[in-house]
Amino acid sequence: MQVYYDKTSDAIKDIDNEAMRQGRELEEYVARRFCEATGKKVRRANAIYYNGKNPFMLADIDRMIVGENAGLECKTASPLMADYWKDGKIPVTYQIQCYHYMAVCDADAWYIAVLIYGKEFKYYRIDRDDDIIANLIQIEKEFWDNHIIPRIMPDPDGSKTADAAIAERFKESKSITIPLSGFDERLKRRQELSVLLDKIETEKRQIDQELKLYLGDAEIAENEHYRISWKNYSRSSIDEKRLKAEQPEIYEKYRRETTSRRFTVKAA
């Protein structure tokens, strides 16, 4: 394990926004709860580490366990996500994160602690598994060698991350038309999925409507399996049309224009 850079440098200290502050304070709270629950001591890891054999593998870890070759990852979760932590379960993405840290730090284990807001606090120990770690290193190395170094975008996977990456890479459109080839079968499947999604969405709305009729004036309906809520919420909004007509100077002063590319598919 080697230090990539020191997080206590002035450049890092100068970064201070609300989201980062909340993250730091909640991380400290989760770490303190972990120490109270286990009797262990932890120390801050004020650096980003990298693996000397695979320097593309970095680790920005929350805490190291004093007296153990192990670390601690601090998490917070909404009560809506409680089932993902039920009966000793740990979300797979967090398990992979901990194995990654073990690979970088050559650790024997990694602890993960989670505060589920207003519900409970939990912690788990994940022991080192050399087979999983070897496989993870290989996957990360292949991604680094095949995509990061040659700057080749991986194949789309349907994720929101892929959406964001594509939108960022191709921000501006050019007034040109190119021939469409090789996509007829995929477009046919897309059309079939659109019809299916419409049917699914309609069925979902129907169930929602039935539940709303059942609730009537009540805010909550619940049993041992589900909790349905239909409450009043208020939010403020600006009447842009009226503001533009009555106060055009103010409207122009605070108007913000954003540009994005609109994607549409139409059958010929």
Secondary structure by P-SEA (a helix, b strand, c coil): cccccccccccccccccaaaaaaaaaaaaaaaaaaaaccbbbbbccbbbbbccccccccccccccccccbbbbbbccccccccccccccccaaaaaaaaaaaaaacccbbbbbbbccccccbbbbbcccaaaaaaaaaaaaaaaaccccccccccccccaaaaaaaaaaccccccbbbbbcccaaaaaaaaaaaaaaaaaaaaaaaaaaaaaaaaccccccccccbbbbbbbbbbcccaaaaaaaccaaaaaacbbbbbbbbbbbbcc
